[in-house]
Amino acid sequence: MPQPYFHNHGITLYTGDATTVMARLPERSVDCVVTSPPYWGLRDYGTGRWTGGDPTCAHQVPAQRHLNRQRCHRCGARREDQQHGLEPTPQDYIDRLLAVFSELARVLADTGTVWLNLGDSYSAEPPGKAAEPMRASTLSGRGAAAPLRESVRRADVRRTRSLPRKNLVGMPWRVAFALQADGWILRNAIVWHKPNAMPESVRDRLSNRYEMVFLLTTQQRYFFNLDAIREPLARPEALGEGIVIGGQNKGRDGGIGATERRRGRSIYGKYDHAEPFASRPHGQAMRPTGTRHTTGHPHGKNPGDVWSIATRPLREAHFAAFPIDLPHRCITASCPDGGTVLDPFSGAATTGIAARQLGRSYIGIDLNPEFHDIGLRRLGLDPASEGAAA
């Protein structure tokens, strides 16, 4: 087992590359994964390090595209960085995620699920003028995001390399299809609608207001508790009214049906006083799940695959934390009581907060220990307490 950065109160945090750390975790030890890897070509999270060369050098990469931008042109030091999202091409990004998911398949229980949140980007050069390299001290500053676009450019990520400018890359679906081809079962493609999405200064396309969340499994049978996330019925009293589904004349006779409904009856059109599905054996109509179809469920309705969840600001310096409502719903539906939740890109530990609220154990992995410290503060735990690495 790898040495944890923190291990206490049902929370275990590891520092390092996701694939490398997971390779040392036990098989079938995780019940649910909720994660949001860094999106391709958008941000530099400041995990790069210079090796070799002159340690007193300020280290600058060459401006010319054809030169090696991973070496300092002053002293020859080499920049090493294991973070995801700064791969030169979309395929490089996909291949690295496939390696992560290969380890996920090993540590995931046979009944386990993976919820993958991914955003998209456009094939355009990241904007920004030359800026100083991001220092660790900026992680706690409000202006920490200022040099990120330039740092992405310096890492030689060119989103116009594979597609002409202004193309939507389609990265979420590229990754989903690659995982499908690699043996994963794609169960849902959920649209996370952001009612308070950030405005975009664009005039020749529509602004983006959603991201994708994919539900993936390794087996056809897995743990999933739909009842736990059902939405309340608008009219729960209607369950006892014998609701009848109308036919082709319900539009013409809708006035009559509406009147009857106002009198407390839930019927449509020509089926007034009719036995529902009289021409078929009871329960044979509409059986998509193998159980008798009903017009309502006592626990509420299926929330569907469009989730309208507002983003929430994070004062700390992690730039892309999703709202806790997202992992909370995922864990509620697909992690059994007392189970273990994993996020291989833990960041500010939003998934960990949701797991702890729901009484599940949590394993988080991140390259940057400063993000673990942010997560521990959000969890109400002292990074220097018992169980933290010295």
C-alpha positions in Angstrom: 0.0 0.0 0.0 1.3 3.5 -0.7 2.0 5.9 2.2 -1.0 8.1 2.6 -0.8 11.9 2.9 -3.7 11.7 5.4 -5.5 8.8 6.9 -8.2 9.4 9.6 -11.9 9.7 10.2 -12.7 7.5 7.1 -10.7 9.8 4.8 -7.6 8.6 3.0 -5.6 10.9 0.8 -2.7 10.0 -1.5 -0.3 12.3 -3.3 0.9 11.3 -6.7 -0.2 10.3 -10.2 -3.6 8.6 -10.3 -2.5 5.6 -12.3 0.6 5.0 -10.3 -1.1 5.3 -6.9 -4.1 3.1 -7.9 -1.7 0.4 -9.1 -0.9 -0.2 -5.5 -4.4 -0.2 -4.2 -6.1 -3.6 -3.5 -8.3 -5.1 -6.2 -12.1 -4.8 -5.9 -11.7 -2.4 -2.9 -13.9 0.5 -4.2 -17.6 0.6 -4.6 -18.1 3.9 -6.4 -16.0 6.4 -8.3 -17.1 10.1 -8.8 -14.4 12.1 -10.6 -13.8 15.1 -12.8 -10.4 14.9 -14.4 -8.7 18.2 -15.6 -10.2 19.1 -18.9 -8.0 19.1 -21.9 -6.0 22.2 -22.8 -7.7 24.6 -20.3 -5.6 25.0 -17.1 -2.2 24.4 -15.7 -2.5 23.4 -12.0 1.1 24.2 -11.2 2.5 20.8 -10.6 5.3 21.0 -13.1 8.9 20.8 -11.8 12.3 21.6 -13.3 15.0 18.9 -13.1 18.7 19.2 -14.0 20.3 22.4 -15.2 21.1 25.3 -13.0 18.9 25.4 -9.9 19.3 29.2 -9.7 18.1 29.8 -13.2 14.7 31.4 -13.8 14.0 28.8 -16.5 12.4 30.0 -19.7 11.1 27.9 -22.6 11.8 28.9 -26.2 9.1 30.9 -27.9 9.5 29.1 -31.3 7.1 26.3 -31.8 9.5 24.0 -33.5 11.9 23.9 -30.5 11.6 21.7 -27.5 9.3 23.7 -25.1 9.9 21.2 -22.3 13.5 22.3 -21.9 14.9 25.6 -20.5 16.7 27.4 -23.4 19.1 29.0 -20.8 20.4 26.1 -18.8 19.0 23.0 -20.4 16.8 22.0 -17.4 13.9 19.7 -18.3 10.3 20.4 -17.2 8.5 17.3 -15.8 4.8 17.2 -15.2 2.5 14.3 -14.5 -0.8 16.3 -14.5 -3.5 15.5 -16.9 -5.0 18.1 -19.3 -1.8 19.4 -20.9 -1.2 16.6 -23.4 -0.2 18.0 -26.9 -3.2 16.3 -28.7 -6.7 15.0 -28.0 -5.6 11.4 -28.5 -2.7 11.8 -26.0 -5.2 13.0 -23.5 -7.6 10.1 -24.2 -4.8 7.5 -24.0 -3.8 8.8 -20.6 -7.4 8.6 -19.3 -7.7 5.1 -20.7 -4.6 4.1 -18.5 -6.4 5.6 -15.5 -9.6 3.7 -16.2 -7.6 0.5 -16.7 -6.6 0.7 -13.0 -10.1 1.8 -12.0 -11.5 -1.4 -13.5 -9.1 -3.4 -11.3 -9.9 -1.6 -8.0 -13.6 -1.3 -8.7 -15.9 -3.9 -7.2 -17.9 -6.0 -9.6 -21.0 -4.2 -8.6 -19.3 -0.8 -8.7 -20.0 2.3 -10.8 -18.0 5.2 -12.2 -19.4 8.7 -12.7 -17.2 10.7 -15.0 -17.7 14.5 -15.4 -16.0 16.1 -18.4 -16.3 19.5 -20.0 -15.4 20.4 -23.6 -13.3 23.0 -25.3 -12.8 24.7 -28.7 -9.9 24.3 -31.1 -8.4 27.7 -30.5 -5.1 28.9 -29.3 -5.3 29.8 -25.6 -5.3 33.6 -25.3 -2.9 35.6 -23.1 0.3 37.5 -23.3 3.6 36.4 -21.9 3.5 36.0 -18.2 5.7 34.9 -15.4 5.5 31.2 -14.4 2.9 30.6 -11.8 4.5 30.5 -8.3 3.2 28.3 -5.5 2.4 31.4 -3.6 -0.3 32.3 -6.1 -2.3 29.3 -5.0 -3.7 31.2 -2.1 -4.3 34.5 -4.0 -7.5 35.6 -5.6 -5.7 36.4 -8.9 -4.2 32.9 -9.2 -6.0 32.2 -12.5 -4.4 35.1 -14.3 -1.3 33.4 -15.8 -3.0 30.0 -16.4 -3.9 30.5 -20.1 -0.3 31.5 -20.9 1.1 28.6 -19.0 -1.1 26.2 -21.0 0.4 27.8 -24.2 3.9 27.4 -22.8 3.2 23.7 -22.2 2.8 23.4 -26.0 -0.9 22.5 -25.9 -2.3 23.6 -29.3 -5.9 23.1 -29.7 -5.7 23.9 -33.4 -3.2 21.1 -34.1 -5.9 18.5 -34.8 -8.9 20.6 -35.9 -9.3 24.0 -37.7 -10.0 26.9 -35.4 -13.4 27.3 -33.8 -14.3 23.6 -33.8 -15.9 22.2 -30.7 -13.5 19.3 -29.9 -16.2 17.0 -28.5 -13.8 15.6 -25.9 -16.3 14.2 -23.5 -17.8 11.9 -26.2 -14.4 11.1 -27.6 -13.4 9.8 -24.2 -16.8 8.0 -23.7 -16.5 6.2 -27.0 -12.9 5.2 -26.3 -13.9 3.8 -22.9 -16.7 1.9 -24.6 -14.3 0.4 -27.1 -12.1 -0.5 -24.2 -14.8 -2.7 -22.6 -16.6 -0.3 -20.3 -20.4 -0.3 -20.4 -21.8 3.2 -21.0 -25.1 3.3 -19.0 -26.0 7.0 -19.1 -25.0 10.2 -20.6 -26.3 12.8 -18.2 -26.5 16.5 -19.1 -25.5 18.6 -16.2 -27.3 21.9 -16.9 -25.8 24.9 -15.1 -28.6 27.5 -14.6 -26.0 30.0 -13.4 -23.3 29.2 -16.0 -20.5 31.8 -16.5 -21.3 34.2 -19.3 -19.2 34.0 -22.5 -18.1 36.9 -24.6 -19.0 35.2 -27.9 -21.2 36.5 -30.7 -21.1 33.9 -33.4 -22.3 30.9 -31.3 -24.5 30.1 -28.3 -23.0 30.2 -24.9 -22.3 26.8 -23.2 -24.5 26.0 -20.2 -23.9 22.3 -19.7 -21.3 19.6 -19.1 -21.5 15.8 -19.5 -21.6 13.2 -16.7 -21.2 9.6 -17.9 -22.3 6.6 -15.8 -20.0 3.6 -16.6 -19.8 0.1 -15.3 -17.7 -3.0 -15.9 -20.6 -5.4 -15.4 -24.2 -5.6 -16.6 -25.4 -6.0 -13.1 -24.3 -3.4 -10.5 -25.5 -1.6 -7.4 -28.0 1.1 -8.1 -30.7 2.5 -5.8 -33.0 4.6 -8.0 -35.5 5.1 -5.1 -32.9 7.0 -3.1 -32.7 9.8 -5.7 -36.3 10.0 -6.9 -37.8 13.4 -7.2 -41.0 14.2 -5.2 -44.2 13.9 -7.2 -46.0 17.2 -8.0 -49.3 15.6 -7.0 -48.7 12.6 -4.7 -52.4 12.4 -4.0 -52.9 11.4 -7.6 -51.5 8.0 -6.9 -54.8 6.9 -5.4 -57.0 8.4 -8.2 -56.6 5.6 -10.7 -54.9 7.7 -13.4 -55.7 6.5 -16.9 -53.5 7.2 -20.0 -55.6 8.7 -22.9 -55.8 7.8 -26.5 -56.0 9.4 -29.9 -59.2 11.5 -29.1 -57.8 13.0 -25.9 -57.0 16.3 -27.7 -60.6 16.6 -29.1 -62.2 15.7 -25.9 -59.6 17.4 -23.7 -62.2 20.0 -22.5 -64.3 17.2 -21.0 -61.3 15.5 -19.4 -60.1 18.8 -18.0 -63.5 19.4 -16.4 -63.5 16.0 -14.9 -60.0 16.6 -13.5 -61.2 19.7 -11.9 -63.8 17.6 -10.2 -61.1 15.5 -8.7 -60.8 12.8 -11.4 -57.7 12.0 -13.4 -58.9 10.8 -16.8 -58.4 11.8 -20.4 -60.8 11.8 -23.4 -62.6 8.7 -24.5 -61.4 6.6 -21.6 -63.9 8.1 -19.2 -65.4 5.2 -17.2 -63.2 2.8 -19.2 -61.0 0.0 -17.8 -57.4 0.9 -18.6 -55.8 -1.4 -21.2 -58.9 -3.5 -21.4 -57.7 -5.2 -24.5 -54.6 -6.6 -22.9 -53.8 -8.6 -19.7 -53.3 -6.3 -16.8 -49.7 -5.1 -16.6 -48.6 -6.1 -20.1 -48.5 -2.6 -21.6 -45.2 -0.7 -21.4 -42.9 -3.0 -19.5 -39.4 -1.5 -20.2 -37.8 -2.8 -17.0 -39.5 -6.1 -16.7 -41.9 -5.0 -14.0 -45.5 -3.8 -14.3 -45.7 -0.2 -15.6 -47.5 2.3 -13.4 -48.2 6.0 -14.0 -46.7 7.0 -10.7 -44.3 5.6 -8.1 -44.9 6.1 -4.4 -41.3 7.2 -3.9 -41.4 9.8 -6.6 -40.3 10.1 -10.2 -37.1 9.1 -12.0 -34.9 12.3 -12.1 -34.0 11.6 -15.7 -30.7 12.3 -17.5 -30.8 16.2 -17.4 -29.7 17.5 -14.0 -30.1 21.2 -13.4 -27.6 21.9 -10.6 -26.2 25.4 -10.0 -22.4 25.8 -9.6 -21.1 27.0 -6.3 -18.2 29.4 -5.7 -15.1 28.1 -4.0 -13.0 30.7 -2.3 -10.0 28.5 -2.2 -7.6 28.3 -5.1 -8.9 25.2 -6.8 -10.3 26.5 -10.0 -12.8 23.8 -11.1 -14.6 22.2 -8.2 -18.0 20.9 -9.1 -20.9 21.6 -6.7 -21.4 19.1 -3.9 -24.9 18.3 -5.1 -23.5 16.4 -8.1 -21.4 13.8 -6.3 -24.0 13.7 -3.5 -26.6 12.4 -5.9 -24.2 10.0 -7.6 -23.0 8.4 -4.3 -26.6 8.2 -2.9 -27.7 6.2 -5.9 -24.8 3.9 -6.4 -22.7 3.4 -3.3 -24.0 0.9 -0.7 -24.2 1.9 3.0 -20.7 1.6 4.5 -19.1 1.5 1.0 -16.0 3.2 -0.3 -15.9 6.1 -2.7 -12.8 7.0 -4.8 -11.9 10.1 -6.7 -8.5 9.7 -8.6 -8.5 13.5 -9.3 -9.5 14.6 -5.8 -8.7 18.3 -6.0 -10.5 20.2 -3.3 -12.2 16.9 -2.1 -15.8 17.9 -3.0 -16.5 14.2 -3.6 -15.0 13.4 -0.2 -17.3 15.9 1.5 -20.3 14.3 -0.1 -19.1 10.8 0.8 -18.5 11.8 4.4 -22.0 13.4 4.7 -23.5 10.1 3.5 -21.4 8.0 5.9 -19.1 6.4 3.2 -15.4 6.1 3.4 -13.4 8.2 0.9 -10.1 7.7 -1.0 -8.7 10.8 -2.8 -5.7 11.1 -5.1 -4.1 14.3 -6.3 -0.7 15.4 -7.6 -0.7 18.6 -5.5 -0.6 18.3 -1.7 -1.8 21.9 -1.4 -5.1 20.8 -2.9 -5.3 18.1 -0.2 -4.8 20.7 2.4 -7.7 22.7 0.9 -9.9 19.6 0.9 -9.0 18.8 4.6 -9.9 22.4 5.6 -13.3 22.0 3.8 -13.8 18.7 5.6 -13.2 20.4 8.9 -10.0 18.3 9.5 -6.6 19.7 10.4 -4.0 18.7 7.8 -1.4 18.5 10.6 -3.6 16.2 12.8 -3.0 12.6 13.6 -2.9 10.5 10.5 -1.4 13.2 8.3 2.0 12.6 6.7 4.9 14.3 8.4 
